[in-house]
Every structure is written in structure tokens, then in C-alpha cells.
Amino acid sequence: MLVVTTNEIQGYRVVRHLGLVRGLTVRSRSVVGNLGAAIQIFFGGNISVYTKLAEHARQEAFDLLVEHAQSMGANAVIAMRYDANEIAAAVTEVLAYGSAVVIEPVTGSAQEAPEGGGGPWAGR
């Protein structure tokens, strides 16, 4: 799955727009995790407990976005974005969204259409 933040993919053309796709996760840190973060806040610097939580939440939202796009028959997602909102104290939602499309290489292009895999940074 090719996922990009741009509206176009060089060397490919969009042959079909399938619609909006999204991946949504809601996460919170445990009381123990919050205590660890409070200690890190006291000393300053990177709050690794929250950094790991944010990275895990973004990855999960991204994976759900890709699953949604695949279920619609897409082989790419364009205009991908993240959004995050605090729902309650220490509870955050992370949304990954974009446009699911079917792409094909431009005639004469040496590139081939993406097939499976690719991870969160594919096409970037």
C-alpha cells in the first residue's frame, strides 16, 4: 500500500477515487505510566512514556487506515493526514485519514504499481 501526504504520486495516475478512509484509536496511559511521566516531567526533557504512547497510537491509527483502504480495494492512499484531540484528562484520540485511490503507472514510466507491504513510510 502506497501512502503519501501529497495529492498526486509522481509516475502514477489515479484511475479511481474510492473515498475517504480513516483509522481511529483512543489511548490513555495507566496510572503507573502517568506516575512515571510525572517523575520525568519533574526532571524535564523528553517524556519518553508519552512519546512511546503517541508513537504507538499513530502507528495503530495508520495501520487501521491501511486496512480500511485495502478493504475498499485501494492500492494507495493520497492526502494522508493525522489529527489528535484530547477527549478527557490523559485520554487522546488519534485519527489518520486520507483518500483511498486506485493508481496505475503512467504509460512509459519505469515504475510499477505498489503491491502490499510498504509500512508507514512507504512512498515518502
All heavy atoms as an XYZ file, in Angstrom:
917
protein
N       0.855     -1.176      0.000
C       0.000      0.000      0.000
C       0.894      1.230      0.000
O       1.725      1.385      0.892
C      -0.890     -0.014      1.235
C      -1.779      1.183      1.415
S      -3.164      1.350      0.267
C      -4.032     -0.168      0.538
N       0.722      2.060     -0.981
C       1.468      3.310     -1.064
C       0.649      4.384     -0.355
O      -0.523      4.586     -0.682
C       1.696      3.668     -2.529
C       2.623      4.829     -2.846
C       3.995      4.609     -2.237
C       2.758      4.973     -4.345
N       1.242      5.037      0.629
C       0.554      6.081      1.392
C       1.409      7.334      1.336
O       2.586      7.303      1.719
C       0.333      5.650      2.860
C      -0.330      6.764      3.656
C      -0.501      4.373      2.930
N       0.819      8.428      0.859
C       1.552      9.685      0.722
C       0.722     10.841      1.265
O      -0.506     10.760      1.348
C       1.943      9.967     -0.749
C       2.873      8.885     -1.294
C       0.719     10.105     -1.636
N       1.411     11.908      1.615
C       0.718     13.099      2.106
C       0.383     14.065      0.976
O      -0.331     15.043      1.192
C       1.575     13.829      3.158
O       2.824     14.184      2.572
C       1.800     12.946      4.381
N       0.868     13.787     -0.215
C       0.604     14.646     -1.374
C      -0.706     14.250     -2.053
O      -1.273     13.193     -1.775
C       1.759     14.536     -2.383
O       1.905     13.162     -2.768
C       3.063     15.048     -1.780
N      -1.160     15.092     -2.969
C      -2.398     14.811     -3.701
C      -2.149     14.020     -4.983
O      -3.097     13.576     -5.620
C      -3.129     16.104     -4.036
C      -3.640     16.801     -2.798
O      -3.995     16.159     -1.812
N      -3.662     18.114     -2.821
N      -0.898     13.893     -5.362
C      -0.513     13.155     -6.562
C       0.711     12.320     -6.237
O       1.438     12.604     -5.284
C      -0.174     14.127     -7.698
C      -1.339     14.995     -8.123
C      -0.924     16.031     -9.167
O       0.281     16.115     -9.491
O      -1.797     16.747     -9.643
N       0.947     11.295     -7.065
C       2.122     10.451     -6.900
C       2.859     10.465     -8.229
O       2.322      9.994     -9.241
C       1.733      9.012     -6.503
C       0.887      9.017     -5.222
C       2.987      8.162     -6.323
C       0.269      7.677     -4.889
N       4.051     11.009     -8.228
C       4.824     11.119     -9.450
C       5.018      9.755    -10.086
O       5.387      8.788     -9.411
C       6.175     11.760     -9.164
C       6.978     12.023    -10.413
C       8.269     12.772    -10.105
O       8.564     13.105     -8.977
N       9.034     13.017    -11.140
N       4.749      9.682    -11.389
C       4.903      8.430    -12.124
C       3.648      7.573    -12.152
O       3.636      6.523    -12.769
N       2.608      8.002    -11.438
C       1.342      7.257    -11.385
C       0.185      8.188    -11.683
O       0.279      9.397    -11.493
C       1.124      6.650     -9.985
C       2.145      5.620     -9.608
C       3.283      5.980     -8.897
C       1.976      4.279     -9.953
C       4.230      5.039     -8.550
C       2.920      3.330     -9.598
C       4.044      3.712     -8.905
O       4.980      2.781     -8.559
N      -0.901      7.610    -12.111
C      -2.134      8.392    -12.261
C      -3.236      7.693    -11.483
O      -3.263      6.459    -11.376
C      -2.502      8.572    -13.723
C      -3.044      7.355    -14.393
C      -3.623      7.683    -15.794
N      -3.698      6.462    -16.540
C      -2.877      6.131    -17.528
N      -1.921      6.930    -17.904
N      -3.018      4.978    -18.143
N      -4.106      8.494    -10.940
C      -5.258      7.966    -10.210
C      -6.300      7.558    -11.245
O      -6.721      8.372    -12.063
C      -5.833      9.026     -9.242
C      -7.117      8.519     -8.598
C      -4.799      9.393     -8.183
N      -6.696      6.294    -11.203
C      -7.703      5.814    -12.151
C      -9.074      5.685    -11.499
O     -10.080      5.602    -12.192
C      -7.296      4.471    -12.810
C      -6.063      4.665    -13.679
C      -7.073      3.387    -11.782
N      -9.091      5.688    -10.157
C     -10.384      5.621     -9.466
C     -10.240      6.149     -8.042
O      -9.323      5.785     -7.322
C     -10.900      4.186     -9.449
C     -12.371      4.094     -9.077
C     -12.983      2.722     -9.380
N     -12.401      1.713     -8.515
C     -11.927      0.540     -8.935
N     -11.968      0.207    -10.189
N     -11.425     -0.321     -8.081
N     -11.150      7.029     -7.674
C     -11.239      7.515     -6.296
C     -12.279      6.665     -5.576
O     -13.411      6.538     -6.034
C     -11.682      8.991     -6.260
C     -10.620      9.933     -6.710
N      -9.746     10.534     -5.844
C     -10.283     10.372     -7.939
C      -8.916     11.295     -6.516
N      -9.222     11.221     -7.796
N     -11.899      6.091     -4.441
C     -12.808      5.209     -3.709
C     -13.445      5.886     -2.497
O     -14.387      5.357     -1.934
C     -12.059      3.945     -3.274
C     -11.464      3.141     -4.432
C     -10.605      2.008     -3.911
C     -12.567      2.615     -5.338
N     -12.906      7.012     -2.096
C     -13.498      7.747     -0.987
C     -12.577      7.898      0.205
O     -11.426      7.465      0.210
N     -13.117      8.507      1.233
C     -12.395      8.779      2.464
C     -12.139      7.493      3.233
O     -13.028      6.642      3.342
C     -13.211      9.742      3.334
C     -12.619     10.094      4.689
C     -11.389     10.970      4.509
C     -13.658     10.807      5.534
N     -10.929      7.346      3.743
C     -10.594      6.230      4.632
C     -10.004      6.809      5.902
O      -9.448      7.899      5.909
C      -9.614      5.234      3.978
C     -10.309      4.432      2.910
C      -8.394      5.931      3.411
N     -10.161      6.047      6.992
C      -9.642      6.536      8.260
C      -9.288      5.381      9.160
O      -9.742      4.256      8.989
C     -10.629      7.474      8.962
C     -11.754      6.796      9.711
C     -12.899      6.437      8.797
N     -13.986      5.726      9.427
C     -14.137      4.410      9.392
N     -13.228      3.646      8.858
N     -15.192      3.839      9.908
N      -8.444      5.704     10.105
C      -8.095      4.797     11.178
C      -8.153      5.600     12.458
O      -7.588      6.688     12.537
N      -8.860      5.114     13.447
C      -9.064      5.859     14.686
C      -8.707      4.985     15.876
O      -9.096      3.822     15.945
C     -10.530      6.292     14.799
C     -10.930      6.999     16.093
C     -10.271      8.360     16.187
C     -12.434      7.128     16.173
N      -7.951      5.551     16.795
C      -7.651      4.855     18.041
C      -7.774      5.858     19.184
O      -7.557      7.058     18.990
C      -6.242      4.218     18.023
O      -6.072      3.429     19.197
C      -5.150      5.253     17.939
N      -8.162      5.364     20.331
C      -8.264      6.188     21.542
C      -7.362      5.532     22.580
O      -7.502      4.343     22.867
C      -9.717      6.279     22.050
C      -9.774      7.099     23.335
C     -10.613      6.883     20.979
N      -6.468      6.309     23.125
C      -5.461      5.769     24.030
C      -5.379      6.573     25.316
O      -5.640      7.769     25.332
C      -4.080      5.823     23.364
C      -3.933      4.879     22.238
C      -3.536      3.575     22.787
N      -3.641      2.547     21.768
C      -3.525      1.291     22.040
N      -3.305      0.895     23.263
N      -3.635      0.389     21.107
N      -4.954      5.882     26.367
C      -4.652      6.544     27.631
C      -3.462      5.844     28.255
O      -3.146      4.711     27.904
C      -5.844      6.511     28.585
O      -6.048      5.199     29.061
N      -2.838      6.501     29.172
C      -1.711      5.933     29.898
C      -2.236      5.424     31.232
O      -3.136      6.021     31.823
C      -0.662      7.033     30.105
C       0.641      6.639     30.683
C       1.330      5.571     30.099
N       2.316      5.331     29.197
C       2.470      4.146     28.578
N       1.624      3.203     28.678
N       3.458      3.905     27.829
N      -1.690      4.330     31.722
C      -2.096      3.779     33.017
C      -1.673      4.721     34.137
O      -0.852      5.617     33.943
C      -1.463      2.409     33.234
O      -0.063      2.565     33.419
N      -2.215      4.507     35.314
C      -1.846      5.309     36.483
C      -0.347      5.184     36.741
O       0.333      6.176     37.024
C      -2.665      4.876     37.724
C      -2.153      5.557     38.978
C      -4.138      5.165     37.505
N       0.190      3.969     36.618
C       1.621      3.758     36.816
C       2.419      4.530     35.761
O       3.420      5.172     36.065
C       1.964      2.249     36.789
C       3.465      2.025     36.830
C       1.269      1.525     37.917
N       1.935      4.474     34.500
C       2.601      5.219     33.424
C       2.568      6.713     33.679
O       3.544      7.428     33.427
N       1.435      7.216     34.168
C       1.328      8.646     34.472
C       2.263      9.039     35.607
O       2.823     10.135     35.603
C      -0.115      9.023     34.816
C      -0.987      9.127     33.583
O      -0.504      9.443     32.497
N      -2.254      8.839     33.730
N       2.446      8.151     36.569
C       3.367      8.424     37.668
C       4.798      8.511     37.136
O       5.554      9.417     37.497
C       3.260      7.340     38.748
C       4.168      7.499     39.960
C       3.897      8.819     40.670
C       3.975      6.340     40.915
N       5.147      7.575     36.257
C       6.477      7.612     35.630
C       6.676      8.887     34.836
O       7.750      9.497     34.869
N       5.638      9.314     34.113
C       5.724     10.550     33.344
C       5.874     11.755     34.274
O       6.632     12.685     33.975
C       4.487     10.708     32.465
N       5.166     11.736     35.385
C       5.264     12.853     36.341
C       6.693     12.994     36.850
O       7.195     14.118     37.008
C       4.303     12.634     37.505
N       7.356     11.878     37.084
C       8.751     11.918     37.524
C       9.633     12.501     36.423
O      10.495     13.347     36.675
C       9.232     10.508     37.949
C       8.478     10.084     39.220
C      10.745     10.470     38.162
C       8.634      8.622     39.569
N       9.402     12.077     35.171
C      10.177     12.615     34.051
C       9.906     14.107     33.871
O      10.820     14.867     33.554
C       9.861     11.862     32.758
C      10.455     10.473     32.718
C      10.200      9.780     31.395
O       9.128      9.894     30.804
N      11.192      9.046     30.922
N       8.668     14.543     34.057
C       8.323     15.961     33.945
C       9.083     16.767     34.984
O       9.579     17.862     34.706
C       6.794     16.163     34.080
C       6.080     15.608     32.842
C       6.449     17.634     34.290
C       4.569     15.491     33.001
N       9.214     16.223     36.176
C       9.922     16.905     37.267
C      11.359     17.227     36.871
O      11.868     18.304     37.153
C       9.883     16.040     38.537
C      10.580     16.661     39.708
C       9.993     17.711     40.403
C      11.827     16.215     40.107
C      10.637     18.298     41.475
C      12.479     16.788     41.188
C      11.885     17.846     41.875
N      12.006     16.267     36.171
C      13.402     16.470     35.781
C      13.547     17.154     34.424
O      14.634     17.573     34.054
C      14.146     15.131     35.780
C      14.335     14.584     37.164
C      13.559     13.536     37.618
C      15.270     15.140     38.021
C      13.723     13.026     38.899
C      15.443     14.644     39.308
C      14.665     13.592     39.752
N      12.458     17.274     33.667
C      12.499     17.952     32.371
C      12.988     17.045     31.251
O      13.378     15.909     31.469
N      12.955     17.574     30.057
C      13.410     16.827     28.888
C      12.287     16.026     28.242
O      11.107     16.270     28.480
N      12.697     15.062     27.424
C      11.746     14.223     26.700
C      10.978     13.331     27.685
O      11.571     12.669     28.525
C      12.483     13.355     25.684
C      11.543     12.476     24.884
O      10.410     12.850     24.604
N      12.006     11.296     24.527
N       9.674     13.316     27.550
C       8.831     12.470     28.393
C       8.617     11.169     27.617
O       7.643     11.013     26.878
C       7.485     13.156     28.735
C       7.697     14.599     29.190
C       6.719     12.337     29.766
C       8.631     14.757     30.371
N       9.556     10.236     27.769
C       9.578      9.032     26.932
C       8.321      8.188     27.075
O       7.894      7.534     26.116
C      10.823      8.191     27.239
O      10.800      7.754     28.589
N       7.693      8.185     28.242
C       6.460      7.417     28.437
C       5.379      7.917     27.475
O       4.699      7.127     26.814
C       5.978      7.512     29.901
C       4.617      6.886     30.072
C       6.980      6.853     30.833
N       5.250      9.227     27.366
C       4.242      9.802     26.476
C       4.674      9.731     25.010
O       3.839      9.594     24.119
C       3.912     11.233     26.881
C       3.132     11.329     28.176
C       3.350     12.371     29.067
C       2.170     10.383     28.514
C       2.628     12.461     30.259
C       1.458     10.462     29.698
C       1.695     11.505     30.555
O       0.981     11.586     31.724
N       5.976      9.830     24.759
C       6.467      9.702     23.391
C       6.115      8.324     22.839
O       5.623      8.193     21.716
C       7.991      9.923     23.336
O       8.288     11.231     23.829
C       8.524      9.780     21.923
N       6.361      7.290     23.642
C       6.034      5.922     23.218
C       4.530      5.760     23.003
O       4.094      5.111     22.054
C       6.541      4.910     24.242
C       8.034      4.772     24.259
C       8.490      3.826     25.354
C      10.008      3.817     25.460
N      10.473      3.032     26.600
N       3.741      6.346     23.888
C       2.285      6.274     23.757
C       1.831      6.944     22.459
O       1.026      6.390     21.707
C       1.602      6.948     24.953
C       0.077      7.043     24.895
C      -0.552      5.658     24.959
C      -0.431      7.923     26.031
N       2.372      8.135     22.178
C       1.987      8.866     20.966
C       2.399      8.086     19.715
O       1.621      7.977     18.756
C       2.619     10.251     20.964
N       3.609      7.546     19.710
C       4.077      6.788     18.553
C       3.238      5.525     18.341
O       2.861      5.202     17.214
C       5.549      6.420     18.713
C       6.142      5.725     17.506
C       6.044      6.519     16.217
O       6.215      7.753     16.250
O       5.772      5.902     15.166
N       2.917      4.833     19.404
C       2.091      3.628     19.299
C       0.690      3.979     18.776
O       0.153      3.282     17.910
C       1.989      2.929     20.655
C       1.186      1.675     20.616
N       1.675      0.486     20.121
C      -0.095      1.424     20.978
C       0.733     -0.437     20.178
N      -0.345      0.097     20.703
N       0.126      5.062     19.278
C      -1.220      5.475     18.838
C      -1.210      5.853     17.366
O      -2.120      5.472     16.611
C      -1.713      6.637     19.693
N      -0.210      6.595     16.911
C      -0.128      6.964     15.491
C       0.039      5.736     14.609
O      -0.580      5.634     13.553
C       1.013      7.948     15.249
C       0.657      9.350     15.661
C       1.782     10.311     15.342
N       1.351     11.659     15.660
C       1.467     12.689     14.851
N       2.028     12.527     13.676
N       1.038     13.866     15.202
N       0.888      4.797     15.044
C       1.100      3.582     14.254
C      -0.186      2.776     14.156
O      -0.529      2.259     13.092
C       2.216      2.723     14.861
C       2.544      1.493     14.031
C       3.090      1.841     12.663
O       4.047      2.590     12.554
N       2.473      1.312     11.614
N      -0.910      2.662     15.269
C      -2.166      1.919     15.255
C      -3.196      2.593     14.343
O      -3.869      1.925     13.548
C      -2.736      1.783     16.660
C      -3.976      0.919     16.711
C      -4.457      0.642     18.120
O      -4.058      1.362     19.057
O      -5.247     -0.298     18.274
N      -3.302      3.907     14.416
C      -4.233      4.636     13.546
C      -3.842      4.453     12.081
O      -4.698      4.247     11.214
C      -4.264      6.119     13.924
N      -2.528      4.496     11.796
C      -2.042      4.303     10.432
C      -2.393      2.907      9.929
O      -2.887      2.741      8.811
C      -0.528      4.519     10.372
C       0.034      4.337      8.993
C       0.106      5.401      8.108
C       0.480      3.097      8.558
C       0.604      5.233      6.821
C       0.976      2.912      7.285
C       1.047      3.984      6.418
N      -2.134      1.892     10.749
C      -2.439      0.510     10.357
C      -3.927      0.324     10.076
O      -4.314     -0.356      9.115
C      -1.980     -0.472     11.434
C      -0.453     -0.525     11.577
O       0.265     -0.074     10.662
O       0.007     -1.021     12.625
N      -4.772      0.939     10.887
C      -6.225      0.857     10.665
C      -6.622      1.576      9.376
O      -7.500      1.108      8.643
C      -6.974      1.435     11.866
C      -6.867      0.610     13.154
C      -7.394      1.404     14.351
C      -7.607     -0.712     13.005
N      -5.970      2.690      9.069
C      -6.202      3.411      7.810
C      -5.889      2.506      6.628
O      -6.686      2.390      5.688
C      -5.329      4.667      7.764
C      -5.182      5.334      6.399
C      -6.330      6.308      6.172
C      -3.857      6.043      6.286
N      -4.746      1.847      6.666
C      -4.341      0.954      5.575
C      -5.329     -0.204      5.429
O      -5.744     -0.547      4.319
C      -2.898      0.448      5.787
C      -2.555     -0.671      4.818
C      -1.907      1.601      5.644
N      -5.742     -0.792      6.544
C      -6.730     -1.880      6.497
C      -8.028     -1.404      5.849
O      -8.618     -2.119      5.028
C      -7.030     -2.388      7.903
C      -5.947     -3.234      8.510
C      -6.287     -3.661      9.929
O      -7.487     -3.777     10.273
O      -5.341     -3.884     10.712
N      -8.483     -0.212      6.223
C      -9.715      0.336      5.662
C      -9.563      0.524      4.152
O     -10.451      0.155      3.369
C     -10.060      1.650      6.357
C     -11.398      2.204      6.002
N     -11.760      3.499      6.285
C     -12.480      1.664      5.380
C     -12.990      3.720      5.864
N     -13.443      2.613      5.306
N      -8.435      1.077      3.726
C      -8.201      1.306      2.296
C      -8.156     -0.020      1.536
O      -8.750     -0.141      0.458
C      -6.910      2.091      2.097
N      -7.479     -1.010      2.093
C      -7.404     -2.316      1.438
C      -8.783     -2.954      1.316
O      -9.102     -3.567      0.296
C      -6.456     -3.243      2.200
C      -5.007     -2.865      2.041
C      -4.080     -3.676      2.921
O      -4.468     -4.159      3.979
N      -2.826     -3.806      2.494
N      -9.600     -2.793      2.339
C     -10.944     -3.387      2.306
C     -11.815     -2.748      1.232
O     -12.776     -3.364      0.779
C     -11.626     -3.267      3.675
O     -12.037     -1.946      3.927
N     -11.469     -1.541      0.809
C     -12.210     -0.854     -0.247
C     -11.642     -1.166     -1.635
O     -12.186     -0.726     -2.636
C     -12.195      0.661     -0.017
C     -12.935      1.083      1.231
S     -12.790      2.859      1.549
C     -13.807      3.531      0.233
N     -10.522     -1.877     -1.683
C      -9.910     -2.223     -2.956
C      -8.865     -1.228     -3.428
O      -8.448     -1.272     -4.586
N      -8.407     -0.358     -2.565
C      -7.404      0.642     -2.938
C      -6.016      0.026     -2.958
O      -5.736     -0.941     -2.253
C      -7.434      1.803     -1.948
N      -5.141      0.614     -3.766
C      -3.731      0.246     -3.712
C      -2.868      1.438     -3.300
O      -1.646      1.358     -3.290
C      -3.241     -0.381     -5.030
C      -3.284      0.583     -6.194
O      -3.783      1.695     -6.101
N      -2.758      0.128     -7.318
N      -3.531      2.561     -2.945
C      -2.810      3.736     -2.460
C      -3.760      4.632     -1.670
O      -4.983      4.565     -1.826
C      -2.213      4.513     -3.624
N      -3.160      5.453     -0.828
C      -3.896      6.494     -0.106
C      -3.148      7.793     -0.351
O      -1.932      7.871     -0.143
C      -3.970      6.212      1.416
C      -4.642      7.365      2.151
C      -4.704      4.904      1.684
N      -3.879      8.797     -0.815
C      -3.277     10.107     -1.042
C      -3.827     11.100     -0.020
O      -4.852     10.850      0.609
C      -3.514     10.608     -2.489
C      -5.005     10.698     -2.818
C      -2.785      9.709     -3.499
C      -5.313     11.319     -4.181
N      -3.119     12.198      0.139
C      -3.525     13.281      1.048
C      -3.717     12.775      2.477
O      -4.613     13.211      3.191
C      -4.775     13.987      0.534
N      -2.838     11.871      2.919
C      -2.944     11.310      4.264
C      -2.562     12.369      5.289
O      -1.640     13.140      5.101
C      -2.026     10.095      4.382
C      -2.140      9.361      5.702
S      -1.009     10.053      6.898
C      -1.227      8.940      8.241
N      -3.318     12.407      6.391
C      -3.076     13.351      7.485
C      -3.344     12.660      8.815
O      -4.048     11.665      8.886
C      -4.014     14.567      7.392
C      -3.931     15.360      6.109
C      -2.656     16.194      6.056
N      -2.656     17.095      4.926
C      -2.155     16.811      3.731
N      -1.643     15.620      3.499
N      -2.160     17.702      2.757
N      -2.778     13.234      9.873
C      -3.080     12.832     11.242
C      -3.810     13.969     11.934
O      -3.572     15.142     11.643
C      -1.798     12.572     12.056
C      -1.086     11.290     11.749
C       0.116     11.293     11.054
C      -1.585     10.067     12.177
C       0.795     10.116     10.792
C      -0.917      8.888     11.919
C       0.283      8.925     11.221
O       0.949      7.750     10.965
N      -4.644     13.607     12.880
C      -5.292     14.585     13.753
C      -5.362     13.947     15.133
O      -5.484     12.732     15.253
C      -6.707     14.914     13.245
C      -7.336     16.086     13.973
O      -6.598     16.928     14.510
O      -8.574     16.141     14.023
N      -5.245     14.750     16.165
C      -5.322     14.230     17.531
C      -6.090     15.213     18.393
O      -5.968     16.431     18.233
C      -3.922     14.010     18.095
N      -6.890     14.689     19.276
C      -7.678     15.506     20.196
C      -7.701     14.840     21.558
O      -7.760     13.615     21.661
C      -9.131     15.645     19.710
C      -9.219     16.413     18.423
O      -8.902     17.580     18.370
N      -9.630     15.724     17.367
N      -7.696     15.655     22.587
C      -7.838     15.132     23.937
C      -9.319     15.001     24.233
O     -10.078     15.966     24.132
C      -7.169     16.068     24.945
C      -7.091     15.478     26.318
C      -6.245     16.303     27.270
O      -5.594     17.256     26.838
O      -6.265     15.975     28.468
N      -9.746     13.799     24.573
C     -11.158     13.537     24.860
C     -11.455     13.810     26.330
O     -12.487     14.359     26.674
C     -11.517     12.084     24.498
C     -11.405     11.897     22.983
C     -12.900     11.711     24.987
C     -11.636     10.479     22.529
N     -10.542     13.397     27.180
C     -10.647     13.609     28.627
C      -9.226     13.710     29.154
O      -8.272     13.525     28.394
C     -11.403     12.459     29.291
N      -9.078     13.970     30.425
C      -7.742     14.051     31.001
C      -6.990     12.745     30.745
O      -7.473     11.667     31.089
C      -7.834     14.330     32.494
N      -5.845     12.846     30.084
C      -4.980     11.702     29.773
C      -5.612     10.696     28.811
O      -5.182      9.555     28.738
C      -4.520     11.003     31.049
N      -6.639     11.093     28.074
C      -7.261     10.243     27.057
C      -7.232     10.999     25.737
O      -7.804     12.082     25.627
C      -8.714      9.863     27.422
C      -9.329      9.011     26.326
C      -8.761      9.147     28.759
N      -6.560     10.420     24.753
C      -6.375     11.092     23.472
C      -6.844     10.206     22.331
O      -6.620      8.996     22.344
C      -4.883     11.428     23.263
O      -4.451     12.257     24.333
C      -4.648     12.145     21.952
N      -7.501     10.826     21.357
C      -7.840     10.105     20.131
C      -6.842     10.517     19.060
O      -6.421     11.670     19.004
C      -9.266     10.411     19.665
C      -9.427     11.793     19.093
C     -10.678     11.980     18.250
O     -11.264     10.998     17.778
O     -11.048     13.141     18.060
N      -6.449      9.557     18.244
C      -5.586      9.839     17.107
C      -6.307      9.314     15.873
O      -6.730      8.154     15.828
C      -4.204      9.180     17.248
C      -3.367      9.403     15.993
C      -3.485      9.719     18.473
N      -6.435     10.176     14.887
C      -7.121      9.851     13.643
C      -6.135      9.986     12.494
O      -5.449     11.002     12.389
C      -8.296     10.816     13.430
C      -9.014     10.756     12.084
C      -9.755      9.435     11.936
C      -9.975     11.929     11.950
N      -6.039      8.954     11.674
C      -5.290      9.009     10.423
C      -6.342      8.959      9.320
O      -7.247      8.126      9.365
C      -4.332      7.835     10.309
N      -6.259      9.871      8.351
C      -7.270      9.878      7.298
C      -6.658     10.292      5.970
O      -5.580     10.888      5.913
C      -8.435     10.803      7.659
C      -8.065     12.261      7.816
C      -8.245     13.156      6.771
C      -7.548     12.747      9.013
C      -7.903     14.501      6.908
C      -7.213     14.076      9.170
C      -7.399     14.954      8.108
O      -7.056     16.276      8.248
N      -7.335      9.937      4.898
C      -6.876     10.271      3.559
C      -7.886      9.798      2.533
O      -8.988      9.372      2.881
N      -7.496      9.864      1.269
C      -8.357      9.443      0.162
C      -7.843      8.132     -0.416
O      -6.695      8.046     -0.861
C      -8.364     10.504     -0.942
O      -8.940     11.695     -0.474
N      -8.684      7.119     -0.393
C      -8.335      5.825     -0.975
C      -8.488      5.912     -2.485
O      -9.498      6.417     -2.986
C      -9.250      4.736     -0.424
N      -7.463      5.439     -3.184
C      -7.479      5.503     -4.641
C      -6.903      4.226     -5.236
O      -6.215      3.463     -4.557
C      -6.666      6.718     -5.171
C      -7.306      8.037     -4.757
C      -5.222      6.665     -4.717
N      -7.193      4.045     -6.501
C      -6.529      3.015     -7.295
C      -5.628      3.768     -8.258
O      -6.083      4.695     -8.943
C      -7.546      2.143     -8.055
C      -6.830      1.159     -8.979
C      -8.460      1.411     -7.073
N      -4.354      3.401     -8.262
C      -3.402      4.062     -9.144
C      -2.799      3.052    -10.101
O      -2.830      1.837     -9.857
C      -2.272      4.758     -8.351
C      -1.499      3.753     -7.495
C      -2.810      5.905     -7.509
C      -0.253      4.315     -6.836
N      -2.259      3.574    -11.202
C      -1.510      2.749    -12.140
C      -0.365      3.585    -12.680
O      -0.453      4.822    -12.700
C      -2.395      2.220    -13.268
C      -2.952      3.280    -14.178
C      -3.865      2.702    -15.260
O      -4.443      1.622    -15.077
O      -4.006      3.390    -16.299
N       0.712      2.921    -13.085
C       1.853      3.682    -13.613
C       1.458      4.446    -14.869
O       0.632      3.980    -15.662
C       2.890      2.615    -13.950
C       2.446      1.379    -13.247
C       0.966      1.494    -13.067
N       2.040      5.614    -15.018
C       1.844      6.388    -16.245
C       2.521      5.613    -17.369
O       3.611      5.073    -17.192
C       2.462      7.796    -16.102
C       2.400      8.558    -17.406
C       1.777      8.561    -14.987
N       1.875      5.542    -18.529
C       2.427      4.814    -19.662
C       3.830      5.315    -19.963
O       4.066      6.514    -20.021
C       1.533      4.991    -20.912
O       0.211      4.589    -20.574
C       2.038      4.168    -22.062
N       4.738      4.353    -20.100
C       6.128      4.713    -20.379
C       6.948      4.928    -19.121
O       8.142      5.134    -19.186
N       6.297      4.866    -17.961
C       7.015      5.034    -16.701
C       7.684      3.725    -16.327
O       7.140      2.654    -16.542
C       6.040      5.451    -15.590
O       6.686      5.422    -14.342
N       8.866      3.811    -15.746
C       9.586      2.616    -15.321
C       9.046      2.082    -14.001
O       9.384      0.988    -13.587
C      11.072      2.931    -15.189
N       8.212      2.855    -13.317
C       7.688      2.442    -12.022
C       6.552      1.447    -12.201
O       5.856      1.453    -13.210
C       7.182      3.648    -11.241
C       8.293      4.619    -10.917
C       7.774      5.830    -10.167
O       6.579      6.039    -10.069
N       8.682      6.623     -9.657
N       6.367      0.621    -11.176
C       5.275     -0.339    -11.182
C       4.329      0.000    -10.050
O       4.717      0.600     -9.056
C       5.805     -1.756    -10.987
C       6.692     -2.212    -12.123
C       7.198     -3.621    -11.904
O       6.651     -4.330    -11.043
O       8.140     -4.022    -12.589
N       3.082     -0.410    -10.191
C       2.093     -0.172     -9.137
C       2.531     -0.886     -7.867
O       3.086     -1.982     -7.932
C       0.716     -0.660     -9.579
N       2.283     -0.289     -6.699
C       2.702     -0.911     -5.442
C       1.918     -2.189     -5.169
O       0.760     -2.305     -5.507
C       2.386      0.157     -4.388
C       1.329      0.993     -5.013
C       1.588      0.959     -6.489
N       2.608     -3.133     -4.538
C       1.957     -4.384     -4.164
C       2.242     -4.658     -2.706
O       3.380     -4.881     -2.325
C       2.504     -5.536     -5.010
C       2.157     -5.411     -6.475
C       2.710     -6.583     -7.262
O       3.050     -7.617     -6.680
O       2.795     -6.455     -8.485
N       1.222     -4.627     -1.873
C       1.331     -4.994     -0.465
C       2.409     -4.263      0.293
O       3.155     -3.470     -0.240
N       2.484     -4.532      1.592
C       3.534     -4.057      2.479
C       3.822     -2.580      2.376
O       2.976     -1.769      2.084
N       5.066     -2.245      2.594
C       5.482     -0.868      2.452
C       5.625     -0.139      3.755
O       6.420      0.769      3.861
N       4.871     -0.511      4.785
C       4.993      0.143      6.083
C       4.481      1.559      6.086
O       4.017      2.076      5.057
N       4.596      2.227      7.217
C       4.005      3.554      7.364
C       4.710      4.629      6.567
O       4.150      5.692      6.346
C       4.119      3.825      8.858
C       5.240      2.964      9.328
C       5.189      1.747      8.462
N       5.931      4.401      6.131
C       6.659      5.462      5.426
C       6.819      5.135      3.956
O       7.612      5.757      3.258
C       8.015      5.692      6.083
C       7.857      5.912      7.550
C       8.318      5.096      8.543
C       7.147      6.962      8.208
N       7.943      5.584      9.769
C       7.224      6.730      9.589
C       6.436      8.066      7.762
C       6.630      7.559     10.523
C       5.859      8.899      8.698
C       5.967      8.648     10.048
N       6.073      4.159      3.447
C       6.163      3.794      2.036
C       5.764      4.984      1.180
O       4.817      5.693      1.450
C       5.245      2.607      1.736
N       6.527      5.212      0.139
C       6.196      6.268     -0.797
C       6.566      7.642     -0.336
O       6.245      8.633     -0.973
N       7.244      7.750      0.764
C       7.631      9.075      1.267
C       9.075      9.335      0.982
O       9.893      8.543      0.891
C       7.379      9.160      2.767
C       5.915      9.101      3.030
C       5.659      9.291      4.464
N       4.226      9.192      4.641
C       3.621      9.430      5.747
N       4.267      9.800      6.784
N       2.337      9.323      5.848
